[in-house]
């Protein structure tokens, strides 16, 4: 992908009519909603973008794209920093009104544009936000919290091992409920 900065605004309808392609980067520091959604972005971090504009047989204007960016997220297991390479491929229908958005086929997500301009940085920022994992986690073997979590798992504690060796069996706390259920029927 090119290192040139992607233009912020383009005429998407003209680009779709000519089958234009754009390749470039967007500085992640300029995408404030995205920047606020991640733990950190690398200094000088960019999102690498490739967009292809086209029109289908029904004259719907479409943009297909791929993007990738490296960011730091907060692991929800250990609450520490973790590097993540975000990647996304998408296909959007370019429309100018909510009514036209409702008319798009289900396989096309709408991107509402002006009649003669579209903010490509907003499009990319939206796609980056959608590419974020809802629950980021280190790989289990890489997470600093793994040893503490394994100690909390049933059957891993010393008390559980000692009880199993002595033949001690714990009472099921729901056994009482099972008895109540039987008496009601």
Secondary structure, DSSP 8 states (H G I E B T S, - for coil): ---SB--SEE-HHHHHHHT-EEEEEEEGGG-HHHHHHSSEE-TT-EEEEEEEEEE-TT--EEEEEEEEEEEEEE-TTT--EEEEEEEEEEEEEEESSHHHHHTS-TT-EEEE--SS-EEHHHHHHHHHHHHS-TT----GGG-TTHHHHHHHSTT-SHHHHHHHHTT-----TTHHHHHHHHHH-
